[in-house]
């Protein structure tokens, strides 16, 4: 009898398992595919590994601006893929080593009762169950994935050759990252987004800026465009990335008495399902489909299984990072959302053109935008587009979490010359 059985070894399930082990629970972690789930095998890690290769190539191409003459740099796509695979394998081994004391079962799983899970030909008994099965790419009706021409964000990671031309249907986070990546590596990239702007939900000024930058880089951007109007025959590959859906098929939720709706597991504020001893965390709950939020949910769910714990999974300070070139990051409310909520705000903005370090590294495209509450002066949101945005946002995550005021950031001493001092400079 296990204290906790976790179905799914992605970022939610893995971190939940570690927290449960720390608490002294007897744990098993069940995963049909690879340890690490989407994040490690088909998402965060492999995409960022590829993006880093693209960044190096981009830097090498403009090395003469730094006084370094490098003639005829070229891409070896197979080596780029080899490096990506090596990083994934190394991280998987590292994760495996941390599972000491946890039973890892490589198998599909089906819930047959609130305390029983079918694993291969065996049935395991458990006090608690955590569903953490993640998500999978959504298909577009009429443009189903065929693995040859029409591909998903999973399948594009395994390409053996660079596509000469690439149509990306969906200009959200995934679409924009792949557009930036393959454009740098030499593909002719076109984005088709149904909404009026790229990155729907992000700050409008940021979305407009990345669109302008993309067009300068030769990426064709078509917003307000329906995929059905496009001529797909002129493209080598068509990447459909219109979102992701919870992956809960075959889990036997109905038999276990777990309620679901629109392919997502229904949970309360404490991540408890309709069955008291069964919890769910990560993308399968369709709350916020980000790996770091999944980890937060997984840990919170385990803590709520422990005696005298009753923690809501309601932390609203959730960063979003987009690894385009330049990078984009945001946290809290943006300008449009703050105004829509009727908040009296003040907008503070700093352009990287005025940053010493941005000029030193020759990355001056973009800006930092901070939103503060006009009455309390507390920082309530931030959006960054520019160099190392995904690292700089951490400072603002802490500022919002600690309810810091603009004056408190202004009173701090930031090192010079750095990109982070830009946060200091933009606040009067």
C-alpha positions as a Markdown table, in Angstrom:
| # | Residue | x | y | z |
|---|---|---|---|---|
| 1 | Unk | 0.0 | 0.0 | 0.0 |
| 2 | Unk | 1.4 | 3.3 | -1.1 |
| 3 | Unk | 0.7 | 6.6 | 0.7 |
| 4 | Unk | 0.7 | 8.4 | -2.6 |
| 5 | Unk | 0.6 | 7.2 | -6.2 |
| 6 | Unk | 1.3 | 9.9 | -8.9 |
| 7 | Unk | 0.2 | 9.4 | -12.5 |
| 8 | Unk | 2.5 | 11.4 | -14.7 |
| 9 | Unk | 6.2 | 12.2 | -14.2 |
| 10 | Unk | 6.3 | 15.7 | -15.7 |
| 11 | Unk | 7.1 | 18.8 | -13.7 |
| 12 | Unk | 4.0 | 18.6 | -11.6 |
| 13 | Unk | 4.3 | 14.9 | -10.8 |
| 14 | Unk | 8.1 | 14.9 | -10.3 |
| 15 | Unk | 8.1 | 17.8 | -7.9 |
| 16 | Unk | 5.1 | 16.4 | -6.0 |
| 17 | Unk | 7.0 | 13.1 | -5.7 |
| 18 | Unk | 10.1 | 14.8 | -4.2 |
| 19 | Unk | 7.9 | 16.8 | -1.7 |
| 20 | Unk | 6.1 | 13.6 | -0.7 |
| 21 | Unk | 9.4 | 11.8 | -0.2 |
| 22 | Unk | 10.6 | 14.7 | 1.9 |
| 23 | Unk | 7.5 | 14.4 | 4.1 |
| 24 | Unk | 8.2 | 10.7 | 4.7 |
| 25 | Unk | 5.5 | 9.3 | 2.5 |
| 26 | Unk | 5.8 | 6.0 | 0.6 |
| 27 | Unk | 5.5 | 7.1 | -3.0 |
| 28 | Unk | 5.3 | 5.6 | -6.5 |
| 29 | Unk | 5.6 | 7.6 | -9.7 |
| 30 | Unk | 3.9 | 6.2 | -12.8 |
| 31 | Unk | 4.9 | 7.3 | -16.3 |
| 32 | Unk | 4.2 | 5.6 | -19.6 |
| 33 | Unk | 6.7 | 7.8 | -21.6 |
| 34 | Unk | 9.9 | 9.5 | -20.5 |
| 35 | Unk | 10.6 | 10.9 | -17.1 |
| 36 | Unk | 10.2 | 14.7 | -17.2 |
| 37 | Unk | 7.1 | 14.8 | -19.3 |
| 38 | Unk | 6.5 | 17.5 | -21.9 |
| 39 | Unk | 8.8 | 20.0 | -20.3 |
| 40 | Unk | 11.9 | 17.9 | -20.5 |
| 41 | Unk | 11.2 | 15.8 | -23.6 |
| 42 | Unk | 9.0 | 17.9 | -25.9 |
| 43 | Unk | 8.8 | 21.4 | -24.5 |
| 44 | Unk | 10.8 | 23.8 | -22.4 |
| 45 | Unk | 14.2 | 22.1 | -22.4 |
| 46 | Unk | 14.6 | 20.9 | -26.0 |
| 47 | Unk | 13.2 | 24.1 | -27.5 |
| 48 | Unk | 15.5 | 26.3 | -25.4 |
| 49 | Unk | 18.5 | 24.1 | -26.3 |
| 50 | Unk | 17.7 | 24.7 | -30.0 |
| 51 | Unk | 17.1 | 28.4 | -29.4 |
| 52 | Unk | 20.5 | 28.7 | -27.7 |
| 53 | Unk | 22.2 | 27.3 | -30.8 |
| 54 | Unk | 20.3 | 29.9 | -32.9 |
| 55 | Unk | 21.4 | 32.6 | -30.6 |
| 56 | Unk | 25.1 | 31.6 | -30.9 |
| 57 | Unk | 24.7 | 31.5 | -34.7 |
| 58 | Unk | 23.1 | 35.0 | -34.7 |
| 59 | Unk | 25.9 | 36.3 | -32.5 |
| 60 | Unk | 28.6 | 34.8 | -34.7 |
| 61 | Unk | 27.0 | 36.4 | -37.8 |
| 62 | Unk | 27.4 | 39.8 | -36.4 |
| 63 | Unk | 30.8 | 39.2 | -34.7 |
| 64 | Unk | 32.5 | 41.8 | -37.0 |
| 65 | Unk | 30.6 | 44.5 | -35.2 |
| 66 | Unk | 32.7 | 43.5 | -32.1 |
| 67 | Unk | 35.9 | 43.5 | -34.1 |
| 68 | Unk | 36.0 | 39.7 | -34.5 |
| 69 | Unk | 36.3 | 38.5 | -38.1 |
| 70 | Unk | 34.7 | 35.1 | -38.7 |
| 71 | Unk | 34.2 | 34.1 | -42.3 |
| 72 | Unk | 31.4 | 31.9 | -43.6 |
| 73 | Unk | 29.8 | 30.6 | -40.4 |
| 74 | Unk | 27.5 | 27.7 | -41.3 |
| 75 | Unk | 24.8 | 25.6 | -39.6 |
| 76 | Unk | 25.2 | 21.9 | -38.9 |
| 77 | Unk | 21.6 | 21.0 | -38.1 |
| 78 | Unk | 22.3 | 17.4 | -37.1 |
| 79 | Unk | 24.9 | 18.6 | -34.5 |
| 80 | Unk | 22.4 | 21.1 | -33.2 |
| 81 | Unk | 19.9 | 18.2 | -32.7 |
| 82 | Unk | 22.6 | 16.0 | -31.2 |
| 83 | Unk | 23.4 | 18.7 | -28.6 |
| 84 | Unk | 19.7 | 19.1 | -27.8 |
| 85 | Unk | 19.2 | 15.4 | -27.3 |
| 86 | Unk | 22.3 | 15.2 | -25.1 |
| 87 | Unk | 21.1 | 17.9 | -22.8 |
| 88 | Unk | 17.7 | 16.1 | -22.5 |
| 89 | Unk | 19.4 | 12.8 | -21.7 |
| 90 | Unk | 21.7 | 14.4 | -19.1 |
| 91 | Unk | 18.8 | 16.1 | -17.3 |
| 92 | Unk | 16.8 | 12.9 | -17.4 |
| 93 | Unk | 19.6 | 11.1 | -15.7 |
| 94 | Unk | 19.8 | 13.9 | -13.1 |
| 95 | Unk | 16.1 | 13.6 | -12.4 |
| 96 | Unk | 16.3 | 9.8 | -12.2 |
| 97 | Unk | 19.0 | 10.1 | -9.5 |
| 98 | Unk | 16.8 | 12.3 | -7.4 |
| 99 | Unk | 14.1 | 9.6 | -7.3 |
| 100 | Unk | 16.0 | 7.5 | -4.9 |
| 101 | Unk | 13.5 | 6.1 | -2.4 |
| 102 | Unk | 10.6 | 6.5 | -4.8 |
| 103 | Unk | 9.2 | 3.6 | -6.8 |
| 104 | Unk | 9.3 | 4.6 | -10.5 |
| 105 | Unk | 6.9 | 2.5 | -12.6 |
| 106 | Unk | 7.2 | 2.9 | -16.4 |
| 107 | Unk | 3.7 | 2.0 | -17.5 |
| 108 | Unk | 0.3 | 3.4 | -18.5 |
| 109 | Unk | -2.1 | 3.7 | -15.6 |
| 110 | Unk | -5.9 | 3.5 | -15.2 |
| 111 | Unk | -7.8 | 4.3 | -12.0 |
| 112 | Unk | -10.2 | 1.5 | -11.2 |
| 113 | Unk | -11.3 | 2.8 | -7.8 |
| 114 | Unk | -10.4 | 5.6 | -5.4 |
| 115 | Unk | -7.7 | 3.4 | -3.9 |
| 116 | Unk | -6.7 | 1.2 | -6.8 |
| 117 | Unk | -4.7 | 1.8 | -10.0 |
| 118 | Unk | -4.2 | -0.7 | -12.8 |
| 119 | Unk | -0.6 | -0.7 | -13.9 |
| 120 | Unk | 0.2 | -3.2 | -16.7 |
| 121 | Unk | -1.2 | -6.5 | -15.4 |
| 122 | Unk | -0.8 | -5.4 | -11.8 |
| 123 | Unk | -3.1 | -3.5 | -9.4 |
| 124 | Unk | -1.5 | -1.2 | -6.9 |
| 125 | Unk | -3.2 | 0.1 | -3.8 |
| 126 | Unk | -2.8 | 3.6 | -2.5 |
| 127 | Unk | -4.2 | 6.0 | 0.0 |
| 128 | Unk | -3.9 | 9.1 | -2.2 |
| 129 | Unk | -3.7 | 9.6 | -6.0 |
| 130 | Unk | -2.3 | 12.6 | -7.8 |
| 131 | Unk | -3.3 | 13.0 | -11.5 |
| 132 | Unk | -0.5 | 14.9 | -13.3 |
| 133 | Unk | -0.8 | 13.7 | -16.9 |
| 134 | Unk | 0.0 | 17.0 | -18.6 |
| 135 | Unk | -1.2 | 18.1 | -22.0 |
| 136 | Unk | -0.9 | 17.4 | -25.7 |
| 137 | Unk | -0.9 | 19.7 | -28.8 |
| 138 | Unk | -4.3 | 20.6 | -30.1 |
| 139 | Unk | -5.2 | 19.7 | -33.7 |
| 140 | Unk | -7.0 | 22.0 | -36.1 |
| 141 | Unk | -10.0 | 20.4 | -37.8 |
| 142 | Unk | -9.0 | 19.8 | -41.4 |
| 143 | Unk | -5.3 | 20.2 | -40.6 |
| 144 | Unk | -4.7 | 17.1 | -38.5 |
| 145 | Unk | -1.1 | 16.1 | -37.9 |
| 146 | Unk | 0.3 | 13.8 | -40.5 |
| 147 | Unk | 4.0 | 13.9 | -39.3 |
| 148 | Unk | 5.1 | 14.7 | -42.8 |
| 149 | Unk | 3.9 | 18.1 | -43.8 |
| 150 | Unk | 1.5 | 19.2 | -41.1 |
| 151 | Unk | 3.3 | 18.8 | -37.8 |
| 152 | Unk | 2.9 | 19.6 | -34.1 |
| 153 | Unk | 5.2 | 21.4 | -31.7 |
| 154 | Unk | 6.3 | 17.9 | -30.5 |
| 155 | Unk | 7.1 | 16.6 | -34.0 |
| 156 | Unk | 9.0 | 19.7 | -35.1 |
| 157 | Unk | 11.7 | 19.0 | -32.5 |
| 158 | Unk | 12.7 | 15.8 | -34.3 |
| 159 | Unk | 13.2 | 17.2 | -37.8 |
| 160 | Unk | 16.3 | 15.9 | -39.5 |
| 161 | Unk | 16.6 | 18.7 | -41.9 |
| 162 | Unk | 15.9 | 22.4 | -41.8 |
| 163 | Unk | 12.6 | 23.3 | -43.6 |
| 164 | Unk | 13.2 | 25.7 | -46.5 |
| 165 | Unk | 9.9 | 27.4 | -45.8 |
| 166 | Unk | 7.8 | 27.1 | -42.7 |
| 167 | Unk | 4.2 | 28.2 | -42.1 |
| 168 | Unk | 3.3 | 28.6 | -38.4 |
| 169 | Unk | -0.4 | 28.6 | -37.7 |
| 170 | Unk | -0.8 | 30.2 | -34.3 |
| 171 | Unk | 1.1 | 33.3 | -33.1 |
| 172 | Unk | 1.1 | 32.5 | -29.4 |
| 173 | Unk | 4.1 | 31.7 | -27.3 |
| 174 | Unk | 5.0 | 28.4 | -29.0 |
| 175 | Unk | 4.5 | 29.8 | -32.5 |
| 176 | Unk | 6.6 | 32.9 | -31.9 |
| 177 | Unk | 9.4 | 30.9 | -30.3 |
| 178 | Unk | 9.6 | 28.6 | -33.3 |
| 179 | Unk | 9.3 | 31.5 | -35.7 |
| 180 | Unk | 12.3 | 33.2 | -34.1 |
| 181 | Unk | 14.3 | 30.0 | -34.0 |
| 182 | Unk | 13.8 | 28.8 | -37.5 |
| 183 | Unk | 14.1 | 32.3 | -39.0 |
| 184 | Unk | 17.6 | 32.7 | -37.4 |
| 185 | Unk | 18.6 | 29.3 | -38.8 |
| 186 | Unk | 17.6 | 30.3 | -42.3 |
| 187 | Unk | 14.0 | 29.1 | -42.9 |
| 188 | Unk | 11.6 | 31.4 | -44.7 |
| 189 | Unk | 9.0 | 31.8 | -41.9 |
| 190 | Unk | 5.4 | 32.9 | -42.1 |
| 191 | Unk | 3.1 | 33.3 | -39.1 |
| 192 | Unk | -0.7 | 33.2 | -39.4 |
| 193 | Unk | -2.6 | 34.3 | -36.2 |
| 194 | Unk | -6.4 | 34.5 | -36.0 |
| 195 | Unk | -6.4 | 37.2 | -33.3 |
| 196 | Unk | -5.6 | 40.9 | -34.1 |
| 197 | Unk | -2.2 | 40.6 | -32.4 |
| 198 | Unk | 0.6 | 38.2 | -31.8 |
| 199 | Unk | 0.8 | 36.8 | -28.3 |
| 200 | Unk | -2.9 | 37.3 | -27.4 |
| 201 | Unk | -3.1 | 38.3 | -23.7 |
| 202 | Unk | 0.3 | 39.9 | -23.5 |
| 203 | Unk | 0.8 | 43.7 | -23.3 |
| 204 | Unk | -0.3 | 45.2 | -26.6 |
| 205 | Unk | 2.8 | 47.4 | -26.9 |
| 206 | Unk | 5.1 | 44.4 | -26.4 |
| 207 | Unk | 3.1 | 42.4 | -29.0 |
| 208 | Unk | 3.4 | 45.2 | -31.5 |
| 209 | Unk | 7.1 | 45.5 | -30.8 |
| 210 | Unk | 7.9 | 41.8 | -31.5 |
| 211 | Unk | 5.8 | 42.0 | -34.7 |
| 212 | Unk | 7.9 | 44.9 | -35.9 |
| 213 | Unk | 11.1 | 43.1 | -35.0 |
| 214 | Unk | 9.9 | 39.9 | -36.7 |
| 215 | Unk | 9.1 | 41.8 | -39.9 |
| 216 | Unk | 12.6 | 43.4 | -39.8 |
| 217 | Unk | 14.1 | 39.9 | -39.6 |
| 218 | Unk | 12.2 | 38.8 | -42.6 |
| 219 | Unk | 9.4 | 36.9 | -40.9 |
| 220 | Unk | 6.0 | 37.4 | -42.6 |
| 221 | Unk | 3.3 | 38.1 | -40.0 |
| 222 | Unk | -0.4 | 37.8 | -40.8 |
| 223 | Unk | -2.6 | 38.7 | -37.9 |
| 224 | Unk | -6.4 | 38.5 | -38.1 |
| 225 | Unk | -5.9 | 35.5 | -40.5 |
| 226 | Unk | -7.9 | 32.3 | -40.7 |
| 227 | Unk | -5.9 | 29.2 | -41.5 |
| 228 | Unk | -8.6 | 28.0 | -44.0 |
| 229 | Unk | -7.7 | 30.9 | -46.3 |
| 230 | Unk | -4.1 | 29.9 | -46.7 |
| 231 | Unk | -2.4 | 28.0 | -49.6 |
| 232 | Unk | -0.5 | 25.3 | -47.7 |
| 233 | Unk | 1.1 | 23.9 | -50.9 |
| 234 | Unk | 3.8 | 26.6 | -51.1 |
| 235 | Unk | 5.3 | 25.7 | -47.7 |
| 236 | Unk | 7.8 | 22.9 | -46.9 |
| 237 | Unk | 6.3 | 22.3 | -43.5 |
| 238 | Unk | 3.2 | 23.5 | -41.7 |
| 239 | Unk | 3.5 | 23.8 | -37.9 |
| 240 | Unk | 0.1 | 23.9 | -36.2 |
| 241 | Unk | 0.4 | 25.4 | -32.6 |
| 242 | Unk | -3.0 | 26.7 | -31.6 |
| 243 | Unk | -2.7 | 25.6 | -28.0 |
| 244 | Unk | -2.6 | 22.5 | -25.9 |
| 245 | Unk | -5.3 | 20.3 | -24.3 |
| 246 | Unk | -5.3 | 18.3 | -21.1 |
| 247 | Unk | -4.2 | 14.7 | -21.7 |
| 248 | Unk | -6.6 | 12.6 | -19.6 |
| 249 | Unk | -7.8 | 9.9 | -22.1 |
| 250 | Unk | -7.7 | 6.4 | -20.9 |
| 251 | Unk | -7.3 | 7.2 | -17.2 |
| 252 | Unk | -10.6 | 5.8 | -16.1 |
| 253 | Unk | -11.7 | 8.9 | -14.4 |
| 254 | Unk | -15.4 | 8.0 | -14.6 |
| 255 | Unk | -14.8 | 4.6 | -13.0 |
| 256 | Unk | -12.9 | 6.3 | -10.2 |
| 257 | Unk | -15.6 | 8.8 | -9.8 |
| 258 | Unk | -13.5 | 11.8 | -10.8 |
| 259 | Unk | -15.4 | 14.6 | -12.6 |
| 260 | Unk | -14.0 | 16.2 | -15.7 |
| 261 | Unk | -15.2 | 18.9 | -18.0 |
| 262 | Unk | -14.0 | 19.8 | -21.5 |
| 263 | Unk | -11.2 | 17.3 | -21.2 |
| 264 | Unk | -9.9 | 18.8 | -18.0 |
| 265 | Unk | -9.9 | 17.4 | -14.4 |
| 266 | Unk | -12.1 | 19.5 | -12.2 |
| 267 | Unk | -10.4 | 20.6 | -9.0 |
| 268 | Unk | -11.3 | 22.9 | -6.1 |
| 269 | Unk | -9.0 | 25.7 | -4.7 |
| 270 | Unk | -7.0 | 23.0 | -2.9 |
| 271 | Unk | -6.5 | 20.9 | -6.1 |
| 272 | Unk | -8.8 | 18.2 | -4.7 |
| 273 | Unk | -11.1 | 16.5 | -7.3 |
| 274 | Unk | -14.6 | 15.3 | -6.7 |
| 275 | Unk | -13.1 | 12.3 | -4.9 |
| 276 | Unk | -11.6 | 13.4 | -1.6 |
| 277 | Unk | -8.4 | 11.3 | -1.8 |
| 278 | Unk | -7.7 | 12.1 | -5.5 |
| 279 | Unk | -6.0 | 15.3 | -6.4 |
| 280 | Unk | -4.8 | 16.8 | -9.7 |
| 281 | Unk | -2.0 | 19.2 | -10.7 |
| 282 | Unk | -0.4 | 20.7 | -13.8 |
| 283 | Unk | -1.8 | 21.0 | -17.3 |
| 284 | Unk | -4.5 | 18.4 | -16.8 |
| 285 | Unk | -6.3 | 20.9 | -14.7 |
| 286 | Unk | -6.1 | 23.5 | -17.5 |
| 287 | Unk | -5.5 | 26.3 | -15.0 |
| 288 | Unk | -2.2 | 27.8 | -16.1 |
| 289 | Unk | -0.2 | 25.7 | -18.6 |
| 290 | Unk | 3.3 | 26.5 | -17.5 |
| 291 | Unk | 5.9 | 24.1 | -16.1 |
| 292 | Unk | 6.7 | 26.2 | -13.1 |
| 293 | Unk | 3.1 | 26.6 | -12.2 |
| 294 | Unk | 2.6 | 22.9 | -12.6 |
| 295 | Unk | 5.5 | 22.3 | -10.1 |
| 296 | Unk | 3.8 | 24.8 | -7.7 |
| 297 | Unk | 0.5 | 22.9 | -8.0 |
| 298 | Unk | 2.1 | 19.5 | -7.5 |
| 299 | Unk | 3.9 | 20.6 | -4.3 |
| 300 | Unk | 0.7 | 22.3 | -3.0 |
| 301 | Unk | -1.4 | 19.2 | -3.7 |
| 302 | Unk | 1.0 | 17.0 | -1.7 |
| 303 | Unk | 1.0 | 19.5 | 1.2 |
| 304 | Unk | -2.8 | 19.4 | 1.3 |
| 305 | Unk | -2.7 | 15.7 | 1.6 |
| 306 | Unk | -0.6 | 16.0 | 4.8 |
| 307 | Unk | -2.3 | 16.3 | 8.2 |
| 308 | Unk | -3.6 | 19.8 | 9.1 |
| 309 | Unk | -2.6 | 21.3 | 5.8 |
| 310 | Unk | -5.2 | 23.4 | 3.9 |
| 311 | Unk | -3.3 | 25.6 | 1.3 |
| 312 | Unk | -5.1 | 27.2 | -1.6 |
| 313 | Unk | -3.3 | 27.1 | -5.0 |
| 314 | Unk | -4.0 | 30.8 | -5.5 |
| 315 | Unk | -0.6 | 32.5 | -5.8 |
| 316 | Unk | -1.3 | 35.1 | -8.6 |
| 317 | Unk | 2.3 | 36.1 | -9.2 |
| 318 | Unk | 3.0 | 33.8 | -12.1 |
| 319 | Unk | 5.8 | 34.8 | -14.5 |
| 320 | Unk | 5.4 | 34.1 | -18.3 |
| 321 | Unk | 8.6 | 33.8 | -20.3 |
| 322 | Unk | 8.9 | 33.7 | -24.1 |
| 323 | Unk | 12.3 | 32.8 | -25.6 |
| 324 | Unk | 12.1 | 34.8 | -28.8 |
| 325 | Unk | 14.9 | 37.0 | -30.0 |
| 326 | Unk | 14.6 | 39.4 | -28.2 |
| 327 | Unk | 13.2 | 37.7 | -25.2 |
| 328 | Unk | 9.8 | 38.6 | -23.6 |
| 329 | Unk | 8.7 | 38.2 | -20.0 |
| 330 | Unk | 5.8 | 39.4 | -17.9 |
| 331 | Unk | 4.3 | 39.1 | -14.5 |
| 332 | Unk | 1.3 | 40.5 | -12.7 |
| 333 | Unk | -1.2 | 42.6 | -14.6 |
| 334 | Unk | -0.4 | 44.4 | -17.8 |
| 335 | Unk | -1.6 | 47.9 | -18.7 |
| 336 | Unk | -4.7 | 46.8 | -20.6 |
| 337 | Unk | -5.8 | 44.4 | -17.8 |
| 338 | Unk | -5.2 | 47.0 | -15.1 |
| 339 | Unk | -7.3 | 49.6 | -16.9 |
| 340 | Unk | -10.0 | 47.0 | -17.7 |
| 341 | Unk | -10.2 | 46.3 | -14.0 |
| 342 | Unk | -10.7 | 50.0 | -13.2 |
| 343 | Unk | -7.4 | 50.4 | -11.4 |
| 344 | Unk | -5.8 | 53.8 | -11.1 |
| 345 | Unk | -2.3 | 53.1 | -12.4 |
| 346 | Unk | 1.0 | 54.7 | -13.3 |
| 347 | Unk | 3.1 | 53.3 | -16.2 |
| 348 | Unk | 6.9 | 53.5 | -16.0 |
| 349 | Unk | 8.9 | 52.7 | -19.1 |
| 350 | Unk | 12.6 | 52.4 | -20.0 |
| 351 | Unk | 14.0 | 51.8 | -23.4 |
| 352 | Unk | 17.0 | 49.6 | -23.7 |
| 353 | Unk | 18.5 | 52.2 | -26.1 |
| 354 | Unk | 19.4 | 54.1 | -23.0 |
| 355 | Unk | 21.1 | 51.2 | -21.3 |
| 356 | Unk | 24.9 | 51.1 | -21.2 |
| 357 | Unk | 25.1 | 47.3 | -21.0 |
| 358 | Unk | 22.5 | 46.9 | -23.8 |
| 359 | Unk | 24.8 | 48.9 | -26.0 |
| 360 | Unk | 27.9 | 47.0 | -24.9 |
| 361 | Unk | 26.3 | 43.7 | -25.9 |
| 362 | Unk | 24.6 | 45.3 | -28.9 |
| 363 | Unk | 21.1 | 44.4 | -27.9 |
| 364 | Unk | 19.2 | 47.6 | -27.7 |
| 365 | Unk | 15.8 | 46.5 | -29.1 |
| 366 | Unk | 13.0 | 46.6 | -26.6 |
| 367 | Unk | 11.9 | 48.1 | -23.3 |
| 368 | Unk | 10.8 | 47.5 | -19.7 |
| 369 | Unk | 7.3 | 48.5 | -18.7 |
| 370 | Unk | 6.3 | 48.5 | -15.0 |
| 371 | Unk | 2.8 | 49.1 | -13.8 |
| 372 | Unk | 2.2 | 50.6 | -10.3 |
| 373 | Unk | -0.9 | 51.3 | -8.3 |
| 374 | Unk | -1.2 | 55.1 | -8.3 |
| 375 | Unk | -2.7 | 55.2 | -4.8 |
| 376 | Unk | -0.5 | 52.7 | -3.0 |
| 377 | Unk | 2.6 | 53.0 | -5.3 |
| 378 | Unk | 3.0 | 49.3 | -5.1 |
| 379 | Unk | 4.3 | 47.5 | -8.2 |
| 380 | Unk | 1.5 | 45.3 | -9.6 |
| 381 | Unk | 2.8 | 44.2 | -13.0 |
| 382 | Unk | 5.6 | 44.3 | -15.5 |
| 383 | Unk | 6.3 | 43.5 | -19.1 |
| 384 | Unk | 9.8 | 43.3 | -20.6 |
| 385 | Unk | 10.9 | 42.8 | -24.2 |
| 386 | Unk | 14.7 | 42.9 | -24.7 |
| 387 | Unk | 18.0 | 41.3 | -23.7 |
| 388 | Unk | 17.8 | 38.7 | -20.8 |
| 389 | Unk | 14.1 | 39.6 | -20.2 |
| 390 | Unk | 13.5 | 36.1 | -18.8 |
| 391 | Unk | 16.1 | 36.6 | -16.1 |
| 392 | Unk | 15.3 | 40.3 | -15.3 |
| 393 | Unk | 11.7 | 39.4 | -14.6 |
| 394 | Unk | 12.8 | 37.6 | -11.5 |
| 395 | Unk | 13.5 | 40.9 | -9.7 |
| 396 | Unk | 9.9 | 42.0 | -10.4 |
| 397 | Unk | 8.4 | 38.7 | -9.3 |
| 398 | Unk | 10.0 | 39.3 | -5.9 |
| 399 | Unk | 9.0 | 43.0 | -5.9 |
| 400 | Unk | 5.3 | 42.1 | -6.6 |
| 401 | Unk | 5.3 | 39.2 | -4.2 |
| 402 | Unk | 6.7 | 41.4 | -1.4 |
| 403 | Unk | 4.3 | 44.3 | -2.2 |
| 404 | Unk | 7.3 | 46.6 | -2.8 |
| 405 | Unk | 6.6 | 50.2 | -3.6 |
| 406 | Unk | 8.2 | 52.1 | -6.5 |
| 407 | Unk | 10.1 | 54.2 | -3.9 |
| 408 | Unk | 11.6 | 51.1 | -2.4 |
| 409 | Unk | 13.1 | 49.9 | -5.6 |
| 410 | Unk | 14.3 | 53.4 | -6.4 |
| 411 | Unk | 16.2 | 53.4 | -3.0 |
| 412 | Unk | 18.1 | 50.3 | -3.8 |
| 413 | Unk | 21.6 | 50.3 | -5.3 |
| 414 | Unk | 22.0 | 48.4 | -8.5 |
| 415 | Unk | 25.4 | 47.5 | -10.0 |
| 416 | Unk | 26.6 | 49.5 | -13.0 |
| 417 | Unk | 26.9 | 48.7 | -15.8 |
| 418 | Unk | 24.2 | 46.0 | -15.9 |
| 419 | Unk | 20.9 | 45.4 | -17.5 |
| 420 | Unk | 19.2 | 45.2 | -14.1 |
| 421 | Unk | 20.0 | 48.8 | -13.3 |
| 422 | Unk | 17.4 | 49.7 | -16.0 |
| 423 | Unk | 14.7 | 48.7 | -13.4 |
| 424 | Unk | 16.2 | 51.4 | -11.2 |
| 425 | Unk | 16.4 | 54.0 | -13.9 |
| 426 | Unk | 12.8 | 53.8 | -15.1 |
| 427 | Unk | 11.3 | 54.5 | -11.6 |
| 428 | Unk | 11.3 | 58.3 | -10.7 |
